[in-house]
Amino acid sequence: MTTASLRTETYLWLAQRISAIVLAVCVVVHLTTMIVAVQGGLSAQEIIARIGGNKLWLVYYLVFVAAVAIHAPLGLKTVLREMTALPIKRIELLVGLFAIGVAALGFRAAFGLYGLGGS
């Protein structure tokens, strides 16, 4: 392995670990918020009215999506490298397309939720 590829692998390893930390925080906030809201008697419509249109929640969900779009493809790359005989270039292409798809759908959902709220 060359020094450049070792450096790249180190950065990818670091990106996956940092994204895991961000995901852990986001999942706890998301689940706590949902449990509190539902136990408080809020309907889905009321939750959307409170969260939608709120810029802070938009930023939160954009960070959440970005963390998923970084973390999941890197994990998938590792699984594909270990479990298949696919060439690394093909794996990187598939994982890159997967990352783009996750990011595009997640950002669309976050902006869609933001657009549903507010008056």
SULPEKA-V714140 format. One record per run of one state. SS is the DSSP state (H for helix, E for strand, L for the rest). FROM is the first residue (numbers start at 1). LEN is the number of residues. If there is no record, write none. Layout:
SS,FROM,LEN + SS,FROM,LEN
//
This chain:
L,1,2 + H,3,37 + L,40,4 + H,44,8 + L,52,3 + H,55,29 + L,84,4 + H,88,29 + L,117,3
//
